[in-house]
């Protein structure tokens, strides 16, 4: 939706559960600094909608359709199964959308959203938030040619996102990240994956080995039934070893010390300087900047579709394996 003078972009959040309420807080704080106006929040649970609206001094709604015509941009933080319907309705009206990951349930739904955006000229940005983790932000300029990844992402059992399995809920963060780091044009060559349901009727723990056409390999373990929170990525690239911890916001690069008298006499561990900025604040600031300056989103709908495509391929391999298990 065209916003005169690109000022006071009218924003709203649809879905204010455990993550959406943080979208609301950040939009309200960004509006207070000027350049946007936070219209309100929407949630099917009226009590929740009212509570979050009161905290952020905005209006509340229980039907997302009531926001049509009132906003220029929305965050869609609802269950994945609703993303396509809601996003397409706003995109057709020219409203820019930030859609939480995964972008949709199916590639067909993602394609429908992309087509709606192209037709109206509205923008879609996908909420792959780990790209904004301060450790990743510090590391990204130092990534050269990743060769082998070992990734662990473990969480205690959640009280949210049980509409999707651990691959679409948790592993997809790392599927997006490895494609981003290896190269978005580098295709996946083969996938081996296993996974099992444990505390829900969907896959709660999974492991995937992904091989890319350029020879890069990623081994990813994801679980939402752990006793602690682990978000670690380790990978090897030409002449260096990289450690990234999303939880502690730590990143380091280990390589041979070029100042050593002999290459084998010493190593250099470069702990990267990290600017501790809230990832969601950085993401939403970028989203508003994209709208204001008519730029291409840093995380496009095509990026979201690519991550979803890889996740669905992993799930297909898991389903083939689980058919052999009595679970």
N, C-alpha and C positions, 0 to 999 in steps of 0.2 A: 504494500500500500504506500503510495507516494506521500511523503511527509514534507510539507512546505519548509524549505530552507534547511531541511535535514536536522531540525531542532526539535527538542522535546519528543523524542520517539516514544510512543505510548506502548508500554510493555505489560505483560501479564504472564502468570504461571498457571498452567493447567495440570493439576495433580500436585498436591502439597503434602505428600507423605514424608518418609524419612529423608529423601533427597530433595524433593520439590520445595520443602520449606526453606532449604538453604538457597535455592534459586530465588525465592521470594525475598529473603533477607538481603541478598546481594543486590537485587534489582532496586529495592527500596533505598539502600545505601548509595547506589550509583545515581539514582534519581535525585537524591539530596545534594549531590555534587554538581548537578546540572546536565543538560543535554538529553535527558529522558524523563518520562513521567510514568510512574508505576501505577497503573490503573487498578489492578486487583489480582486476586487469586480465585481459582475454581477447583472445587473438589466435590465428588459425589456425596461425601460425608459432610453434611452441613455444619456439624459441630467442629470438625477439623478446619473447614474453610473459614468459619467465623473466627476461630482461635488464631489462625495464622494472619488473617486480615487485621485483627486487632493489634497484633504484635508489630505489624508493618504499616499501620495507619492507611489502609486502602480498603476498597470495596471487596465484597466476596460474592461468589456465584456458585451455584450447584449444577448448572447446565452450561457446558462450554460454548454452546451455540449462542448464548446471550452475549458473548464477547465479540462476536462478529460485528464489524462496523465500529467497534470501540477502540481497537488496538492496531498498531503497526507491526508489532512483533510479539511472538509468544514462545515460551519454553513449554515443550510437551513432555511432562514427566509422569506419564500414566503407564499402566501395564502395556507391554509390547503389542498385545493383540489389538489395542485401540489406536496405535500410532498412525496407521495409514488413513483411517477414516477421518480422524481429527486433523491431521496435517493437510490432507487434500482439501478439506473444506476451507481452511485458512489460506492455503497457497492459491487456490482458485480466486480468492478475493484479493490477492496481491500482498498478503501478510507474510512477512519473513518468519521462518520457524527454526528454532533450535530443538532438535529431536534427540532425546536421550538414547543411548545405545541399548540394545541393538536397534538399528534404524527401523526394522519391521520384522514380522514373523517369517516372511518369504521373500524371495527375489522378485516375484511378481508384484508384491505390495510395494517393495522398494522402487521398482520401475514405474509404478503408477504415481508414486510421490515425485519422482524425478521428472516425469512427463508433466505433471501439474505445475511444477515450479517453472519448467521451461516455457510452458504455454503462457503463464501470467507474468513471468519475469521476476517472481519472488525468489528469495534465497532459502536454501536449506543448509544448516550446519548441524553436524552430528556430534553428540556429546561424548566423544572418546576422551575422557577427562585426564587419563594418565599422560597424554601428550603434554599436559600443562603442569604435571608434577615438577616442582623446582629442580629435582635431581635430573629428570629427563631434559628439561630446558637447558641445564648446564652441560649435559653430556652431548646433546645432539650435534653441535658443531664439530665434535671430535670424532664422530663416527666415520669410518672410512669404508672398509669392506668386511662386514661381519661374516664369519665363516661357520661358527657353531655356537648355538645358544643352549643354556640350561636355565629353565625358568620354573619357579615355584610360586604359586599363588594359593594360599590357604586361609580360610576364615572359619570362625565358629559358625554353627548353624544359624541362618538368618531368620528374621520374622518378616521378611519382605522378598519380593521377586521370585516367589515359588511358582509363578505362572510359567517360568522358563527353567530349563535345566542349567547345570553348572557351566556348560560350554557357552551358552548365550548370555548367561548372567555374569560369569567371572572370567573364563578363559578368553572371551572375545577381546578383553583389554589387551592381552598379550598377542593375540592373533593380529590385531590392528597394528600394534607396535612393531612386531617383527617385519610385517610387510612394509611398513614405513621406513624401517632401518635398512632392510635388505634392498629395497627399491620397489616402488609401486608398479613398475613395468615388468618386474621379474616374476614369472609365473611359477605356481606350485607344480611340482612334478609328481610327487607321490605322498600319500598320507597313510600312516598306521596309527590306529587309535583304539583304546579300550576305555570302558567306563561302566560304573554300576550305580543303581539306586541304593541308598542306604537308609535315610530317614524320611525320604519323600517318595512319591511314585515316579519321579524323574531322576535323571542321572545326577548324582551328588558329588562324585569324584571321577576324574578322568585324566588320562595321559595321552598325549599325541606326539608323534614324531613326524615332522614335516620336512620334506626335502624339496628344495627349489631348483629350477633348471640351471642356475649358475653354480650349483654345488653346495650352497649354504644349507645347513641343517639346523632345525630347532626342535628341542625336546621340552615339552611343556607339561607340567603337572598342576592340576587345579582341583581344589577340594573346598566344599563348604561345610564340612563336618570336622574341622580341626579343633584343637584346643587352644591355638594361638593364631595370631594374625601374621602371616608371612607374605611379603610382596617383593621377592628378589629375582633379579635377572642378572645372569652372568653370561658374557659372551667373549669369544676370541675373534680378533680381527688381525690383519697383517701386522705382525711384530708387537702386538699388545693384547692385554687381558683386561676386560672391563667388568666392573661390579656396580650394580645399580640397585639401591634399596628404596622402594617407593615409600615405605612406612617411616623410616628415619630420615628420608630425603638426603641420602648419601650417594655419591658417585665418585669412582676412582678409576684411574687408568694405570696399569702396571706395564712397564716395558724395560728393556735393557738400558742401563745408564750410559748415555753417549759420552759422558765425561770419564768413564772408567778406563784404566790403562789397557784392559783387555775386555772384550765383550762379555765374558763369562764371570767377571769379577764383581759385578754389582748390578742391581736393578733399581729402577726409579719408580716410586709410587706417587702418582700425582693425584692428590685428593682435590677434586674440583670445588671451586668456590660456588656455593649455592645461595641464591637469593630466595629467602623464605616468604614467598607470596602464596596466598590461598589459591589453589588451582582453579576452583570454580569462579572466583572473582576475575582471574585472568581470562578465563574462557568467555564469560559473559561480557567483559570489557571488549574483547576481540569481536564478539558477535555484534555488539552495538557499533563498533568501529567499521565493520564490514558494511552495515546498513548505511551508516552516515556517509561513508566514502565510496559506496558502490563498488566494493572490492569482491573478489572471489573468496569465499570462506576458507580459512586455513584447514578445516576438516570438512570436505565436501560430502554431498549425498553419495557420490560415486565411491568415496573412501569408505563410507558406512556400508555401502552395498558390497564392496570388496571384502570387508571384514566378515559380513554376514555370510557371503558365499563360502569363504573358507571355513567358518564355523559350521555351516550346514554340511559341508563335505566331511568334517570331523565327526559330526553326529551320525552321518550315514555309515561311516566305518565302525562307530561304536555300536550302532544297531545291529550290524552284521555280526559283531562279536557277541553281544548280549543274547542273541538268538541261540547261542550255544550254551548259555549259562542257565541254571535253574534258579533265577532270581525274579 
